[in-house]
Amino acid sequence: MGRHTIFVVLILTAVWCILMEGISWQIVAVGMFMSMVSMHFMTKFFNFEIIENVSFRKLLTYPFWLLGRIYVDAFFLLKLIFSDSKWGVMETNLHLKSDFLKVVLADSITLTPGSVFLERTKKTIVLLCIGRRDLNGYPASVDGLRAIEKQLVKSETNKQANLEKAED
């Protein structure tokens, strides 16, 4: 049992005590037992290899950044709606290596106004976009996608890069 396991058991036990609205040795004992049972089933039935190449410490500020991005894009979209706008489908390449982060990117691009995720393949993403009629393509949507991708690339670990080199 490593430090991480002990820390998780203690945190889950604390949550158990809060949910039980009391603290006694019986509640703590049952909370610790339930924490260990929960951890056992989580590791047995969930596939955590898909996220082992993601540094979640580096992702801590991402939800706050994304919230700000949503508001900025909403004001841009309001201006775009009242002007001459067009819509269409766009396909672009992704630079992320982790499949987990690609899913986060797809969900994030849908949260930001102006683009909706339609389809993702191994290296590309298809979006439904809104843009200015006088511009070719959808540069605002591409810029938004690249900004989100830039934030997510920071959380990729070197393990993922080493795996990609080994595959080549």
Disulfide bonds with the S-S distance in Angstrom:
none
